[in-house]
Amino acid sequence: MMKDTLGVLLAGGAGERLFPLTRDRAKPAVPFGGTYRIIDITLSNCINSELRRVYILTQYKALSLNRHIREGWTGIVAQDLGEFIEILPPMQRVSANWYMGTADAVYQNIYSIGAEQPKYVLILSGDHIYKMNYGKMLQQHKDSGADVTLATLQIDPTEVSRFGVVEVARNGDVTGFDEKPKETSARSPFHPDKVDASMGIYIFNTDVLLPALMKDAEDPASKHDFGHNILPAILGKYKMMAYNFVDENRQDALYWRDVGTLEAYYDANMDVAAISPIFNLYDSAWPMRTRQRQYPPAKFVFGEPGRSGMAINSVISAGCVVSGAVVRNSVLSQDVRINSYAEIDSSIIFTHVNIARHCRIKNAIIDRDVHLPEGTVIGYDQNEDKRNYFVTPSGLTVVTRDYSLYENPVAPDFMQQG
């Protein structure tokens, strides 16, 4: 069913609200869940949905993202059968500008899209955490005879300023669209206390999408954005339907997270580390894929009183060594070393981090290649943290290489002392 469909994954946003994690990397390249990158979630949805032709539109700070896609994803599909997962960097083929909005990003790649001659184009975002079978959405799109289908979910009316509000009739027709209003009187016909919100996932008939993009490109007053411009402009001129999100996460509550802020990103990682994972990475029926580096298994050493290597309610990735330390409610990426008497609680640790003895870390994100000296305390005194690190208004501390006080890491203590 997906053979007539081309996926276009928007992965070029600057990600300012995830700073400083996006200072040197694109938002979709930010690590997630220990082993993955954020973009892996959407790409896994594509593969699990049998969508095997995907363009990834990149722009800002895309080096690590491009490398991740090239080394981890391009070999998954059968290129000799016309399948591909391909990066399209900004080529300025039809414009002298960088991408000026989501619609402009797609418009600037209009020749690449047209060359594939798809019947349908599926527009996706590379910075959301969710599980979705796009094939089910496409089936409804075909069965309903729609020209455009929007994926929607129900939200609380207090959240509308973060979403595109979709007015939906009982038969699923979209009768109104308002991008990120301050408030709205619209309510879902199926949940009167909720509002139908756009997930930023769209299926277009190609013969509808391309003329709409070209017309929008000619409008100097346009923001060149799907939510602000394209959808309102074609509403009423074409058959536009809503597709109510069907969650493949198989939990009691629907799971969809926009990890555009540090707090939302932190919470999504904590959801993975929960005793019963709210976002389940262990579901063999809906596997999550990524580029796997070659690291040895995780290791826990020492079992002395007060010096036992252990991890509780945590995700520990390959190559990690927990040496006489305690890790609780945390996510450790690959090649992390936690030395004796250290305590890590409710934190996210990126790759190649060395935390020395007697450190105490709580409610923190430690970026890659950071080496913390003995006795470092983070997350217990916000005023002290603000002198050395990046602290969010909610009290989450982010430590990057710039803030690291320890320039010359030493071998972990279990290697030194045996």
TINU-267595 format. One record per residue (C-alpha): y, z, x; residue in one letter. Coordinates in steps of 0.001 Angstrom, whole numbers, padded with zeros to 6 digits, always signed. Layout:
BEGIN
YZXA;...
***
This chain:
BEGIN
+000000+000000+000000M;+002332+000620+002941M;+001797-002825+004515K;+004870-004192+002748D;+007002-001222+003807T;+009170-000653+006870L;+010195+002871+007801G;+013665+003427+009267V;+013989+006897+010757L;+017542+008074+011462L;+017490+010137+014655A;+020942+009615+016100G;+022946+012580+014826G;+024907+014622+017331A;+023605+017948+015955G;+026753+019981+016621E;+025565+022915+014499R;+022510+023324+016755L;+024677+023710+019858F;+023918+024768+022578P;+020342+023532+022036L;+021744+020013+021494T;+024057+020042+024477R;+021606+017982+026540D;+019202+016651+023903R;+019278+014978+020509A;+018595+017213+017511K;+015246+015552+016655P;+014118+016260+020243A;+014618+020030+019963V;+011245+021823+020363P;+009595+023242+017259F;+006577+025445+016660G;+005690+025805+020327G;+004108+022399+020898T;+006124+019966+018809Y;+009563+018387+018591R;+011416+018333+015265I;+010938+014566+014924I;+007152+014986+015154D;+007091+016415+011637I;+008527+013278+010025T;+006492+010961+012243L;+003325+012853+011335S;+004212+012377+007683N;+004481+008638+008364C;+001067+008416+010025I;-000585+010616+007387N;+000982+008376+004712S;-000431+005250+006402E;+003078+004026+007238L;+002501+002150+010499R;+005744+000206+010992R;+008612+002520+011901V;+011945+001902+013587Y;+013605+004990+015096I;+017391+004688+015356L;+018693+006831+018212T;+022165+007365+019600Q;+023390+010610+021197Y;+021702+012186+024241K;+018495+010340+023506A;+016805+010356+026943L;+014277+013129+026248S;+013755+011869+022693L;+013090+008318+023888N;+010660+009564+026517R;+008860+011737+023986H;+008430+008823+021557I;+007382+006396+024261R;+004789+008691+025824E;+003495+010361+022678G;+003786+007998+019752W;+003795+004307+020621T;+000087+004329+021471G;-000980+005844+018134I;-000587+002600+016180V;-002385-000717+016659A;+000225-003058+018064Q;-002142-006048+017958D;-002264-005581+014148L;+001519-005692+013874G;+001935-001923+013758E;+004640-000174+015773F;+006687+002958+016255I;+009682+001564+018077E;+012970+002959+019303I;+016103+000957+018477L;+019045+002224+020546P;+022564+001201+019497P;+022905-002473+020452M;+026285-003233+018833Q;+024838-006513+017697R;+026968-006693+014542V;+029666-004186+015493S;+031623-002996+018497A;+031334+000634+017338N;+028827+003419+017681W;+027061+004262+014429Y;+029759+005412+012037M;+027431+006800+009380G;+023871+006672+008111T;+024401+003374+006303A;+026184+001839+009285D;+023259+002804+011536A;+020906+000825+009316V;+023407-002025+008922Y;+023795-002443+012677Q;+020028-003026+012847N;+019945-005389+009895I;+018552-008282+011962Y;+015648-006191+013229S;+014853-005116+009668I;+015108-008642+008325G;+012857-009994+011058A;+009982-007830+009773E;+010432-009215+006243Q;+009432-005992+004450P;+009414-005840+000689K;+010449-002193+000811Y;+012484-000128+003269V;+011903+003620+003488L;+014895+005533+004892I;+014003+008837+006569L;+015698+011590+008562S;+014362+013005+011798G;+015588+016595+011432D;+013767+018092+008450H;+010625+020233+008298I;+008290+019371+005405Y;+005025+017640+004510K;+005206+014630+002217M;+002999+011673+001366N;+005410+008756+001216Y;+002646+006647-000337G;+002881+008667-003557K;+006619+008029-003667M;+006091+004311-003062L;+003462+004181-005823Q;+005932+005610-008317Q;+008605+003199-007047H;+006313+000248-007751K;+004969+001524-011052D;+008442+002258-012428S;+009856-001106-011407G;+012692+000673-009580A;+015071-001026-007166D;+015868+002297-005470V;+014003+005600-005523T;+015426+008909-004284L;+013256+011863-003317A;+014600+015012-004952T;+013894+018721-005062L;+015260+021542-007163Q;+017803+023889-005582I;+019931+026782-006713D;+023388+025735-008019P;+025031+027843-005299T;+023619+025490-002628E;+025068+022209-003908V;+027746+021918-001202S;+024965+021145+001308R;+023266+018389-000720F;+023726+015225-002684G;+023507+016236-006345V;+021382+013872-008428V;+021735+013720-012212E;+018331+012794-013606V;+017320+011818-017136A;+014039+013013-018600R;+012408+009653-017884N;+013357+009939-014195G;+016321+007546-014257D;+019185+008541-011952V;+022359+008678-014052T;+024741+010254-011554G;+025146+011062-007872F;+027677+013332-006184D;+027507+013928-002424E;+028004+017564-001417K;+030317+018735-004224P;+031816+022204-004113K;+030197+022902-007474E;+028520+020999-010278T;+027664+021350-013946S;+024598+019110-013534A;+021222+020725-014159R;+017663+019520-013793S;+016118+018423-017118P;+012858+020056-016045F;+014311+023293-014606H;+017524+024142-016514P;+018527+026838-014007D;+018187+024450-011057K;+019937+021351-009721V;+018175+018182-008576D;+019187+017517-004967A;+018633+014522-002732S;+016299+015037+000232M;+017853+012118+002126G;+014672+010067+001635I;+015159+006694-000040Y;+013016+003683-000877I;+014950+000457-001348F;+013779-002967-002328N;+014885-004957+000703T;+016697-007548-001422D;+018818-004693-002816V;+019403-002802+000433L;+020618-005590+002706L;+023384-006958+000408P;+024535-003397-000281A;+024797-002689+003450L;+026728-005888+004115M;+029174-005211+001303K;+029711-001645+002494D;+030322-002849+006069A;+033244-004946+004821E;+034969-001948+003207D;+037411-000349+005702P;+037792+002720+003472A;+034068+003469+003432S;+032426+006316+005350K;+029424+003997+005685H;+027115+006727+004446D;+024228+006442+001981F;+025210+009539+000033G;+028945+008998-000025H;+029024+005236-000448N;+025849+003181-000840I;+024188+005123-003664L;+027351+005631-005778P;+028259+001956-005296A;+024961+000603-006645I;+024390+003256-009321L;+024288+001559-012713G;+023872-001892-011177K;+020228-001439-010249Y;+017343+000613-011559K;+017502+003894-009625M;+014771+006478-010055M;+014182+010028-008843A;+010905+011083-007260Y;+010223+014798-007568N;+009027+016121-004209F;+005252+016696-004025V;+004561+019153-001218D;+001493+018563+000977E;+001921+021994+002604N;-000377+023520-000043R;+001437+026826-000404Q;+002650+028599-003519D;+006282+027626-002920A;+007575+024176-001991L;+008511+023933+001680Y;+011400+021768+002848W;+013844+022914+005499R;+016938+021285+006909D;+017025+022773+010409V;+020587+021691+011055G;+021833+025165+011992T;+020587+027638+014570L;+019734+030172+011866E;+017773+027633+009817A;+015983+026414+012929Y;+015105+029977+013925Y;+013827+030805+010434D;+011617+027701+010338A;+009982+028699+013615N;+009428+032210+012310M;+007762+030649+009257D;+005233+029072+011624V;+004545+032382+013385A;+004030+034379+010175A;+000649+036037+009620I;-000025+033581+006813S;+002059+030614+008009P;+004593+029581+005403I;+004640+026187+007087F;+001032+025572+008039N;+000395+023717+011297L;-003338+024424+011055Y;-004177+022200+008073D;-006748+019632+009213S;-006120+017604+006054A;-002511+016980+007134W;-002515+017080+010953P;+000672+017311+012978M;+000789+015073+016037R;+002866+015185+019201T;+002813+014332+022883R;+000461+016775+024580Q;+001156+017668+028190R;-001773+018617+030416Q;-001584+022386+030817Y;-004355+024946+031316P;-005271+027316+028459P;-003060+030272+027645A;-003967+033440+029542K;-003516+037173+028901F;-004016+039531+031843V;-004051+043273+032549F;-005378+045885+030164G;-004007+049115+031549E;-002298+051768+029430P;+001296+050603+028922G;+000566+047356+030738R;-001621+045191+028513S;-001063+041480+028085G;-001093+040792+024352M;+000486+038673+021631A;+000709+039776+017993I;+001631+037508+015053N;+002775+034855+017511S;+002242+031234+018478V;+001254+030903+022143I;+001058+027409+023617S;-000988+026013+026480A;-000042+027006+030023G;+001410+030365+028973C;+000613+033525+030927V;+001294+036886+029299V;+000857+039271+032210S;+000878+042909+031183G;+003553+042228+028555A;+003728+042406+024766V;+004802+039479+022573V;+005418+040032+018852R;+006436+037672+016047N;+007433+034955+018497S;+006861+031317+019398V;+006123+030446+023038L;+006210+026821+024157S;+004134+025504+027056Q;+004252+026955+030572D;+005941+030262+029769V;+005315+033316+031945R;+006008+036828+030697I;+005624+039457+033398N;+004542+043104+033276S;+006163+045683+031005Y;+008287+043027+029292A;+008650+043062+025507E;+009374+039922+023476I;+010060+040305+019764D;+011033+037772+017086S;+012094+035153+019632S;+011578+031474+020468I;+010845+030651+024095I;+011035+027044+025284F;+009038+025488+028127T;+009092+026496+031811H;+010620+029922+031209V;+009915+032880+033494N;+010722+036348+032171I;+010482+039028+034849A;+009282+042603+034599R;+010782+045185+032233H;+012768+042597+030245C;+013393+043324+026566R;+014134+040279+024403I;+014692+040358+020640K;+016065+037859+018078N;+016726+035249+020746A;+016146+031604+021619I;+015536+031034+025325I;+016046+027400+026369D;+013828+025619+028868R;+013925+026339+032605D;+015612+029723+032149V;+014512+032465+034556H;+015515+035986+033548L;+015689+038686+036240P;+013944+042031+036089E;+015271+044436+033493G;+017227+041879+031463T;+017978+043093+027932V;+018882+040560+025234I;+019307+041036+021508G;+019941+044795+021439Y;+023711+044848+022032D;+025708+041923+020621Q;+028878+042826+022473N;+027014+042821+025766E;+025202+039578+024899D;+028492+037830+024120K;+029634+038414+027687R;+026768+036356+029067N;+025190+034267+026320Y;+025856+032285+023172F;+025673+034519+020083V;+025848+033210+016517T;+027776+035051+013772P;+024466+036286+012374S;+023572+037885+015713G;+021080+035341+017057L;+021346+035062+020859T;+020796+031705+022585V;+020224+031634+026343V;+020517+028332+028230T;+020313+027512+031911R;+024080+027843+032207D;+023857+031471+031142Y;+020810+032344+033197S;+021550+034931+035876L;+018433+034244+037888Y;+018623+031136+040059E;+015526+031579+042242N;+012348+032281+040259P;+009441+033906+042016V;+005749+033634+041271A;+004608+035754+038323P;+003447+039220+039272D;-000240+038717+038492F;-000297+035950+041123M;+001507+038140+043645Q;-000468+041324+043108Q;-003806+040208+041700G;
***
